[in-house]
Amino acid sequence: MRRNSLLFPKLVKVNTLAEGEVGPGKAMAPDIYALVWDAVEDLKEREFRKWNDDCWPKVKMEYVPALPDKWREFCDGMAFAIPDKYMQEINRCTAAAIQEGQIKRVFDTVIREMCLMPRDSFVEVVFRLISDCLCVSECTNATEMNARRRLSISMLLYRFWMYQTGRGLVFNLARLNDDTMNFDMWTEFKRDIIRQQDLRNAEYDKMVVDQAHMEGQPVLQ
């Protein structure tokens, strides 16, 4: 699904940095933030159901959330110690991404997607900056900490882009095609996301078949 205006989750201040937490600018005691997705995901679901009613009124599709329940809870539990300088750049790139996404481009698909690369880059910078501030006090070394933050980037990007662009683009926009990542949590997340994609694709395929049967059209196998 596509729209002209991107939907970003809200960064909500939770509290100040706790003793022992790891985060950029720790000496400045940055505030702790959580990403709140409720309004974004409620609107995505409403738009999905409207699209279903408008385009396929005779067939009802199951709405499949971006993340499986386990990872959605994990994502909702993440906290970020964000210094002011980070927040300024996050806000700047968010505004730039929204502005780029609102420009109407009347080109063929390939050229349009190329012209949207600045928008996509601004979005990625937003979530890379946020993930760089991830509180990971349970990690015992820099390698583990960096791996957790790398997972956060893909998790946030995937959750953001699902239902905001074409289904076939989300995996790559979320940088889930990075074959250099081989730690256990990454492998488990990627496996579960592929399963979730399969559920979503199965719903779409079932809808196409059901619609064809209702209209008496042959179904290609």
MODELLER restraints for C-alpha pairs under 7 A, 6 or more apart:
rsr = mdl.restraints
at = mdl.atoms
rsr.add(forms.Gaussian(group=physical.xy_distance, feature=features.Distance(at['CA:1:A'], at['CA:163:A']), mean=4.97, stdev=0.5))
rsr.add(forms.Gaussian(group=physical.xy_distance, feature=features.Distance(at['CA:1:A'], at['CA:164:A']), mean=5.44, stdev=0.5))
rsr.add(forms.Gaussian(group=physical.xy_distance, feature=features.Distance(at['CA:1:A'], at['CA:165:A']), mean=5.23, stdev=0.5))
rsr.add(forms.Gaussian(group=physical.xy_distance, feature=features.Distance(at['CA:1:A'], at['CA:166:A']), mean=5.76, stdev=0.5))
rsr.add(forms.Gaussian(group=physical.xy_distance, feature=features.Distance(at['CA:2:A'], at['CA:164:A']), mean=5.06, stdev=0.5))
rsr.add(forms.Gaussian(group=physical.xy_distance, feature=features.Distance(at['CA:2:A'], at['CA:165:A']), mean=4.83, stdev=0.5))
rsr.add(forms.Gaussian(group=physical.xy_distance, feature=features.Distance(at['CA:2:A'], at['CA:166:A']), mean=6.86, stdev=0.5))
rsr.add(forms.Gaussian(group=physical.xy_distance, feature=features.Distance(at['CA:3:A'], at['CA:164:A']), mean=6.54, stdev=0.5))
rsr.add(forms.Gaussian(group=physical.xy_distance, feature=features.Distance(at['CA:4:A'], at['CA:101:A']), mean=5.73, stdev=0.5))
rsr.add(forms.Gaussian(group=physical.xy_distance, feature=features.Distance(at['CA:4:A'], at['CA:102:A']), mean=4.90, stdev=0.5))
rsr.add(forms.Gaussian(group=physical.xy_distance, feature=features.Distance(at['CA:5:A'], at['CA:98:A']), mean=6.12, stdev=0.5))
rsr.add(forms.Gaussian(group=physical.xy_distance, feature=features.Distance(at['CA:5:A'], at['CA:101:A']), mean=6.13, stdev=0.5))
rsr.add(forms.Gaussian(group=physical.xy_distance, feature=features.Distance(at['CA:5:A'], at['CA:102:A']), mean=5.80, stdev=0.5))
rsr.add(forms.Gaussian(group=physical.xy_distance, feature=features.Distance(at['CA:6:A'], at['CA:98:A']), mean=5.72, stdev=0.5))
rsr.add(forms.Gaussian(group=physical.xy_distance, feature=features.Distance(at['CA:6:A'], at['CA:101:A']), mean=6.78, stdev=0.5))
rsr.add(forms.Gaussian(group=physical.xy_distance, feature=features.Distance(at['CA:7:A'], at['CA:40:A']), mean=6.08, stdev=0.5))
rsr.add(forms.Gaussian(group=physical.xy_distance, feature=features.Distance(at['CA:8:A'], at['CA:40:A']), mean=6.83, stdev=0.5))
rsr.add(forms.Gaussian(group=physical.xy_distance, feature=features.Distance(at['CA:9:A'], at['CA:35:A']), mean=6.05, stdev=0.5))
rsr.add(forms.Gaussian(group=physical.xy_distance, feature=features.Distance(at['CA:9:A'], at['CA:36:A']), mean=5.54, stdev=0.5))
rsr.add(forms.Gaussian(group=physical.xy_distance, feature=features.Distance(at['CA:9:A'], at['CA:37:A']), mean=4.84, stdev=0.5))
rsr.add(forms.Gaussian(group=physical.xy_distance, feature=features.Distance(at['CA:9:A'], at['CA:40:A']), mean=6.14, stdev=0.5))
rsr.add(forms.Gaussian(group=physical.xy_distance, feature=features.Distance(at['CA:10:A'], at['CA:35:A']), mean=5.56, stdev=0.5))
rsr.add(forms.Gaussian(group=physical.xy_distance, feature=features.Distance(at['CA:10:A'], at['CA:36:A']), mean=5.12, stdev=0.5))
rsr.add(forms.Gaussian(group=physical.xy_distance, feature=features.Distance(at['CA:10:A'], at['CA:37:A']), mean=6.70, stdev=0.5))
rsr.add(forms.Gaussian(group=physical.xy_distance, feature=features.Distance(at['CA:11:A'], at['CA:33:A']), mean=5.98, stdev=0.5))
rsr.add(forms.Gaussian(group=physical.xy_distance, feature=features.Distance(at['CA:11:A'], at['CA:34:A']), mean=5.66, stdev=0.5))
rsr.add(forms.Gaussian(group=physical.xy_distance, feature=features.Distance(at['CA:11:A'], at['CA:35:A']), mean=4.71, stdev=0.5))
rsr.add(forms.Gaussian(group=physical.xy_distance, feature=features.Distance(at['CA:11:A'], at['CA:36:A']), mean=6.35, stdev=0.5))
rsr.add(forms.Gaussian(group=physical.xy_distance, feature=features.Distance(at['CA:12:A'], at['CA:33:A']), mean=5.25, stdev=0.5))
rsr.add(forms.Gaussian(group=physical.xy_distance, feature=features.Distance(at['CA:12:A'], at['CA:34:A']), mean=5.34, stdev=0.5))
rsr.add(forms.Gaussian(group=physical.xy_distance, feature=features.Distance(at['CA:12:A'], at['CA:35:A']), mean=6.30, stdev=0.5))
rsr.add(forms.Gaussian(group=physical.xy_distance, feature=features.Distance(at['CA:12:A'], at['CA:36:A']), mean=6.84, stdev=0.5))
rsr.add(forms.Gaussian(group=physical.xy_distance, feature=features.Distance(at['CA:13:A'], at['CA:31:A']), mean=6.75, stdev=0.5))
rsr.add(forms.Gaussian(group=physical.xy_distance, feature=features.Distance(at['CA:13:A'], at['CA:32:A']), mean=5.81, stdev=0.5))
rsr.add(forms.Gaussian(group=physical.xy_distance, feature=features.Distance(at['CA:13:A'], at['CA:33:A']), mean=4.31, stdev=0.5))
rsr.add(forms.Gaussian(group=physical.xy_distance, feature=features.Distance(at['CA:13:A'], at['CA:34:A']), mean=6.50, stdev=0.5))
rsr.add(forms.Gaussian(group=physical.xy_distance, feature=features.Distance(at['CA:14:A'], at['CA:32:A']), mean=5.40, stdev=0.5))
rsr.add(forms.Gaussian(group=physical.xy_distance, feature=features.Distance(at['CA:14:A'], at['CA:33:A']), mean=5.21, stdev=0.5))
rsr.add(forms.Gaussian(group=physical.xy_distance, feature=features.Distance(at['CA:14:A'], at['CA:34:A']), mean=6.53, stdev=0.5))
rsr.add(forms.Gaussian(group=physical.xy_distance, feature=features.Distance(at['CA:15:A'], at['CA:31:A']), mean=5.88, stdev=0.5))
rsr.add(forms.Gaussian(group=physical.xy_distance, feature=features.Distance(at['CA:15:A'], at['CA:32:A']), mean=5.15, stdev=0.5))
rsr.add(forms.Gaussian(group=physical.xy_distance, feature=features.Distance(at['CA:16:A'], at['CA:29:A']), mean=6.88, stdev=0.5))
rsr.add(forms.Gaussian(group=physical.xy_distance, feature=features.Distance(at['CA:16:A'], at['CA:30:A']), mean=6.46, stdev=0.5))
rsr.add(forms.Gaussian(group=physical.xy_distance, feature=features.Distance(at['CA:16:A'], at['CA:31:A']), mean=4.30, stdev=0.5))
rsr.add(forms.Gaussian(group=physical.xy_distance, feature=features.Distance(at['CA:16:A'], at['CA:32:A']), mean=5.34, stdev=0.5))
rsr.add(forms.Gaussian(group=physical.xy_distance, feature=features.Distance(at['CA:17:A'], at['CA:29:A']), mean=5.64, stdev=0.5))
rsr.add(forms.Gaussian(group=physical.xy_distance, feature=features.Distance(at['CA:17:A'], at['CA:30:A']), mean=5.99, stdev=0.5))
rsr.add(forms.Gaussian(group=physical.xy_distance, feature=features.Distance(at['CA:17:A'], at['CA:31:A']), mean=5.62, stdev=0.5))
rsr.add(forms.Gaussian(group=physical.xy_distance, feature=features.Distance(at['CA:17:A'], at['CA:32:A']), mean=5.77, stdev=0.5))
rsr.add(forms.Gaussian(group=physical.xy_distance, feature=features.Distance(at['CA:17:A'], at['CA:81:A']), mean=6.55, stdev=0.5))
rsr.add(forms.Gaussian(group=physical.xy_distance, feature=features.Distance(at['CA:20:A'], at['CA:137:A']), mean=6.84, stdev=0.5))
rsr.add(forms.Gaussian(group=physical.xy_distance, feature=features.Distance(at['CA:21:A'], at['CA:135:A']), mean=6.16, stdev=0.5))
rsr.add(forms.Gaussian(group=physical.xy_distance, feature=features.Distance(at['CA:21:A'], at['CA:136:A']), mean=6.93, stdev=0.5))
rsr.add(forms.Gaussian(group=physical.xy_distance, feature=features.Distance(at['CA:21:A'], at['CA:137:A']), mean=5.04, stdev=0.5))
rsr.add(forms.Gaussian(group=physical.xy_distance, feature=features.Distance(at['CA:22:A'], at['CA:135:A']), mean=5.56, stdev=0.5))
rsr.add(forms.Gaussian(group=physical.xy_distance, feature=features.Distance(at['CA:22:A'], at['CA:136:A']), mean=6.03, stdev=0.5))
rsr.add(forms.Gaussian(group=physical.xy_distance, feature=features.Distance(at['CA:22:A'], at['CA:137:A']), mean=5.58, stdev=0.5))
rsr.add(forms.Gaussian(group=physical.xy_distance, feature=features.Distance(at['CA:23:A'], at['CA:81:A']), mean=5.60, stdev=0.5))
rsr.add(forms.Gaussian(group=physical.xy_distance, feature=features.Distance(at['CA:23:A'], at['CA:133:A']), mean=5.35, stdev=0.5))
rsr.add(forms.Gaussian(group=physical.xy_distance, feature=features.Distance(at['CA:23:A'], at['CA:134:A']), mean=6.60, stdev=0.5))
rsr.add(forms.Gaussian(group=physical.xy_distance, feature=features.Distance(at['CA:23:A'], at['CA:135:A']), mean=5.88, stdev=0.5))
rsr.add(forms.Gaussian(group=physical.xy_distance, feature=features.Distance(at['CA:24:A'], at['CA:133:A']), mean=5.92, stdev=0.5))
rsr.add(forms.Gaussian(group=physical.xy_distance, feature=features.Distance(at['CA:25:A'], at['CA:83:A']), mean=6.20, stdev=0.5))
rsr.add(forms.Gaussian(group=physical.xy_distance, feature=features.Distance(at['CA:30:A'], at['CA:81:A']), mean=5.61, stdev=0.5))
rsr.add(forms.Gaussian(group=physical.xy_distance, feature=features.Distance(at['CA:30:A'], at['CA:82:A']), mean=5.60, stdev=0.5))
rsr.add(forms.Gaussian(group=physical.xy_distance, feature=features.Distance(at['CA:30:A'], at['CA:83:A']), mean=4.78, stdev=0.5))
rsr.add(forms.Gaussian(group=physical.xy_distance, feature=features.Distance(at['CA:31:A'], at['CA:81:A']), mean=5.62, stdev=0.5))
rsr.add(forms.Gaussian(group=physical.xy_distance, feature=features.Distance(at['CA:31:A'], at['CA:82:A']), mean=6.11, stdev=0.5))
rsr.add(forms.Gaussian(group=physical.xy_distance, feature=features.Distance(at['CA:32:A'], at['CA:79:A']), mean=6.37, stdev=0.5))
rsr.add(forms.Gaussian(group=physical.xy_distance, feature=features.Distance(at['CA:32:A'], at['CA:80:A']), mean=5.40, stdev=0.5))
rsr.add(forms.Gaussian(group=physical.xy_distance, feature=features.Distance(at['CA:32:A'], at['CA:81:A']), mean=4.51, stdev=0.5))
rsr.add(forms.Gaussian(group=physical.xy_distance, feature=features.Distance(at['CA:32:A'], at['CA:82:A']), mean=6.49, stdev=0.5))
rsr.add(forms.Gaussian(group=physical.xy_distance, feature=features.Distance(at['CA:33:A'], at['CA:79:A']), mean=5.72, stdev=0.5))
rsr.add(forms.Gaussian(group=physical.xy_distance, feature=features.Distance(at['CA:33:A'], at['CA:80:A']), mean=5.10, stdev=0.5))
rsr.add(forms.Gaussian(group=physical.xy_distance, feature=features.Distance(at['CA:33:A'], at['CA:81:A']), mean=6.35, stdev=0.5))
rsr.add(forms.Gaussian(group=physical.xy_distance, feature=features.Distance(at['CA:34:A'], at['CA:78:A']), mean=6.58, stdev=0.5))
rsr.add(forms.Gaussian(group=physical.xy_distance, feature=features.Distance(at['CA:34:A'], at['CA:79:A']), mean=5.07, stdev=0.5))
rsr.add(forms.Gaussian(group=physical.xy_distance, feature=features.Distance(at['CA:34:A'], at['CA:80:A']), mean=6.34, stdev=0.5))
rsr.add(forms.Gaussian(group=physical.xy_distance, feature=features.Distance(at['CA:35:A'], at['CA:76:A']), mean=6.89, stdev=0.5))
rsr.add(forms.Gaussian(group=physical.xy_distance, feature=features.Distance(at['CA:44:A'], at['CA:163:A']), mean=6.48, stdev=0.5))
rsr.add(forms.Gaussian(group=physical.xy_distance, feature=features.Distance(at['CA:45:A'], at['CA:63:A']), mean=6.97, stdev=0.5))
rsr.add(forms.Gaussian(group=physical.xy_distance, feature=features.Distance(at['CA:52:A'], at['CA:60:A']), mean=6.77, stdev=0.5))
rsr.add(forms.Gaussian(group=physical.xy_distance, feature=features.Distance(at['CA:52:A'], at['CA:61:A']), mean=6.94, stdev=0.5))
rsr.add(forms.Gaussian(group=physical.xy_distance, feature=features.Distance(at['CA:58:A'], at['CA:211:A']), mean=6.92, stdev=0.5))
rsr.add(forms.Gaussian(group=physical.xy_distance, feature=features.Distance(at['CA:59:A'], at['CA:207:A']), mean=6.15, stdev=0.5))
rsr.add(forms.Gaussian(group=physical.xy_distance, feature=features.Distance(at['CA:59:A'], at['CA:210:A']), mean=6.88, stdev=0.5))
rsr.add(forms.Gaussian(group=physical.xy_distance, feature=features.Distance(at['CA:59:A'], at['CA:211:A']), mean=6.43, stdev=0.5))
rsr.add(forms.Gaussian(group=physical.xy_distance, feature=features.Distance(at['CA:61:A'], at['CA:203:A']), mean=6.16, stdev=0.5))
rsr.add(forms.Gaussian(group=physical.xy_distance, feature=features.Distance(at['CA:61:A'], at['CA:207:A']), mean=6.49, stdev=0.5))
rsr.add(forms.Gaussian(group=physical.xy_distance, feature=features.Distance(at['CA:62:A'], at['CA:203:A']), mean=6.50, stdev=0.5))
rsr.add(forms.Gaussian(group=physical.xy_distance, feature=features.Distance(at['CA:64:A'], at['CA:200:A']), mean=5.95, stdev=0.5))
rsr.add(forms.Gaussian(group=physical.xy_distance, feature=features.Distance(at['CA:66:A'], at['CA:159:A']), mean=5.46, stdev=0.5))
rsr.add(forms.Gaussian(group=physical.xy_distance, feature=features.Distance(at['CA:66:A'], at['CA:162:A']), mean=5.74, stdev=0.5))
rsr.add(forms.Gaussian(group=physical.xy_distance, feature=features.Distance(at['CA:67:A'], at['CA:159:A']), mean=6.49, stdev=0.5))
rsr.add(forms.Gaussian(group=physical.xy_distance, feature=features.Distance(at['CA:67:A'], at['CA:193:A']), mean=6.92, stdev=0.5))
rsr.add(forms.Gaussian(group=physical.xy_distance, feature=features.Distance(at['CA:68:A'], at['CA:196:A']), mean=6.70, stdev=0.5))
rsr.add(forms.Gaussian(group=physical.xy_distance, feature=features.Distance(at['CA:79:A'], at['CA:134:A']), mean=6.00, stdev=0.5))
rsr.add(forms.Gaussian(group=physical.xy_distance, feature=features.Distance(at['CA:79:A'], at['CA:135:A']), mean=5.69, stdev=0.5))
rsr.add(forms.Gaussian(group=physical.xy_distance, feature=features.Distance(at['CA:80:A'], at['CA:130:A']), mean=6.81, stdev=0.5))
rsr.add(forms.Gaussian(group=physical.xy_distance, feature=features.Distance(at['CA:80:A'], at['CA:133:A']), mean=5.05, stdev=0.5))
rsr.add(forms.Gaussian(group=physical.xy_distance, feature=features.Distance(at['CA:80:A'], at['CA:134:A']), mean=4.39, stdev=0.5))
rsr.add(forms.Gaussian(group=physical.xy_distance, feature=features.Distance(at['CA:80:A'], at['CA:135:A']), mean=5.39, stdev=0.5))
rsr.add(forms.Gaussian(group=physical.xy_distance, feature=features.Distance(at['CA:81:A'], at['CA:133:A']), mean=5.21, stdev=0.5))
rsr.add(forms.Gaussian(group=physical.xy_distance, feature=features.Distance(at['CA:81:A'], at['CA:134:A']), mean=6.41, stdev=0.5))
rsr.add(forms.Gaussian(group=physical.xy_distance, feature=features.Distance(at['CA:81:A'], at['CA:135:A']), mean=6.30, stdev=0.5))
rsr.add(forms.Gaussian(group=physical.xy_distance, feature=features.Distance(at['CA:82:A'], at['CA:133:A']), mean=5.64, stdev=0.5))
rsr.add(forms.Gaussian(group=physical.xy_distance, feature=features.Distance(at['CA:86:A'], at['CA:129:A']), mean=6.76, stdev=0.5))
rsr.add(forms.Gaussian(group=physical.xy_distance, feature=features.Distance(at['CA:90:A'], at['CA:126:A']), mean=5.14, stdev=0.5))
rsr.add(forms.Gaussian(group=physical.xy_distance, feature=features.Distance(at['CA:90:A'], at['CA:129:A']), mean=6.78, stdev=0.5))
rsr.add(forms.Gaussian(group=physical.xy_distance, feature=features.Distance(at['CA:93:A'], at['CA:122:A']), mean=5.29, stdev=0.5))
rsr.add(forms.Gaussian(group=physical.xy_distance, feature=features.Distance(at['CA:93:A'], at['CA:126:A']), mean=6.10, stdev=0.5))
rsr.add(forms.Gaussian(group=physical.xy_distance, feature=features.Distance(at['CA:94:A'], at['CA:122:A']), mean=6.85, stdev=0.5))
rsr.add(forms.Gaussian(group=physical.xy_distance, feature=features.Distance(at['CA:94:A'], at['CA:123:A']), mean=6.67, stdev=0.5))
rsr.add(forms.Gaussian(group=physical.xy_distance, feature=features.Distance(at['CA:94:A'], at['CA:126:A']), mean=6.45, stdev=0.5))
rsr.add(forms.Gaussian(group=physical.xy_distance, feature=features.Distance(at['CA:96:A'], at['CA:122:A']), mean=6.73, stdev=0.5))
rsr.add(forms.Gaussian(group=physical.xy_distance, feature=features.Distance(at['CA:97:A'], at['CA:119:A']), mean=4.63, stdev=0.5))
rsr.add(forms.Gaussian(group=physical.xy_distance, feature=features.Distance(at['CA:97:A'], at['CA:122:A']), mean=5.26, stdev=0.5))
rsr.add(forms.Gaussian(group=physical.xy_distance, feature=features.Distance(at['CA:97:A'], at['CA:123:A']), mean=5.96, stdev=0.5))
rsr.add(forms.Gaussian(group=physical.xy_distance, feature=features.Distance(at['CA:100:A'], at['CA:119:A']), mean=5.29, stdev=0.5))
rsr.add(forms.Gaussian(group=physical.xy_distance, feature=features.Distance(at['CA:101:A'], at['CA:119:A']), mean=6.11, stdev=0.5))
rsr.add(forms.Gaussian(group=physical.xy_distance, feature=features.Distance(at['CA:105:A'], at['CA:112:A']), mean=6.33, stdev=0.5))
rsr.add(forms.Gaussian(group=physical.xy_distance, feature=features.Distance(at['CA:124:A'], at['CA:157:A']), mean=6.96, stdev=0.5))
rsr.add(forms.Gaussian(group=physical.xy_distance, feature=features.Distance(at['CA:127:A'], at['CA:153:A']), mean=5.90, stdev=0.5))
rsr.add(forms.Gaussian(group=physical.xy_distance, feature=features.Distance(at['CA:127:A'], at['CA:156:A']), mean=6.56, stdev=0.5))
rsr.add(forms.Gaussian(group=physical.xy_distance, feature=features.Distance(at['CA:127:A'], at['CA:157:A']), mean=6.73, stdev=0.5))
rsr.add(forms.Gaussian(group=physical.xy_distance, feature=features.Distance(at['CA:128:A'], at['CA:153:A']), mean=5.62, stdev=0.5))
rsr.add(forms.Gaussian(group=physical.xy_distance, feature=features.Distance(at['CA:131:A'], at['CA:149:A']), mean=5.47, stdev=0.5))
rsr.add(forms.Gaussian(group=physical.xy_distance, feature=features.Distance(at['CA:131:A'], at['CA:152:A']), mean=5.72, stdev=0.5))
rsr.add(forms.Gaussian(group=physical.xy_distance, feature=features.Distance(at['CA:131:A'], at['CA:153:A']), mean=5.76, stdev=0.5))
rsr.add(forms.Gaussian(group=physical.xy_distance, feature=features.Distance(at['CA:132:A'], at['CA:149:A']), mean=6.21, stdev=0.5))
rsr.add(forms.Gaussian(group=physical.xy_distance, feature=features.Distance(at['CA:134:A'], at['CA:149:A']), mean=6.46, stdev=0.5))
rsr.add(forms.Gaussian(group=physical.xy_distance, feature=features.Distance(at['CA:136:A'], at['CA:145:A']), mean=6.37, stdev=0.5))
rsr.add(forms.Gaussian(group=physical.xy_distance, feature=features.Distance(at['CA:139:A'], at['CA:145:A']), mean=5.51, stdev=0.5))
rsr.add(forms.Gaussian(group=physical.xy_distance, feature=features.Distance(at['CA:151:A'], at['CA:186:A']), mean=6.20, stdev=0.5))
rsr.add(forms.Gaussian(group=physical.xy_distance, feature=features.Distance(at['CA:154:A'], at['CA:174:A']), mean=4.80, stdev=0.5))
rsr.add(forms.Gaussian(group=physical.xy_distance, feature=features.Distance(at['CA:154:A'], at['CA:175:A']), mean=5.82, stdev=0.5))
rsr.add(forms.Gaussian(group=physical.xy_distance, feature=features.Distance(at['CA:154:A'], at['CA:176:A']), mean=6.29, stdev=0.5))
rsr.add(forms.Gaussian(group=physical.xy_distance, feature=features.Distance(at['CA:157:A'], at['CA:174:A']), mean=4.78, stdev=0.5))
rsr.add(forms.Gaussian(group=physical.xy_distance, feature=features.Distance(at['CA:158:A'], at['CA:170:A']), mean=6.29, stdev=0.5))
rsr.add(forms.Gaussian(group=physical.xy_distance, feature=features.Distance(at['CA:158:A'], at['CA:171:A']), mean=6.91, stdev=0.5))
rsr.add(forms.Gaussian(group=physical.xy_distance, feature=features.Distance(at['CA:158:A'], at['CA:174:A']), mean=4.88, stdev=0.5))
rsr.add(forms.Gaussian(group=physical.xy_distance, feature=features.Distance(at['CA:161:A'], at['CA:170:A']), mean=5.90, stdev=0.5))
rsr.add(forms.Gaussian(group=physical.xy_distance, feature=features.Distance(at['CA:162:A'], at['CA:170:A']), mean=6.19, stdev=0.5))
rsr.add(forms.Gaussian(group=physical.xy_distance, feature=features.Distance(at['CA:209:A'], at['CA:219:A']), mean=6.39, stdev=0.5))
rsr.add(forms.Gaussian(group=physical.xy_distance, feature=features.Distance(at['CA:212:A'], at['CA:218:A']), mean=6.75, stdev=0.5))
rsr.add(forms.Gaussian(group=physical.xy_distance, feature=features.Distance(at['CA:212:A'], at['CA:219:A']), mean=6.46, stdev=0.5))
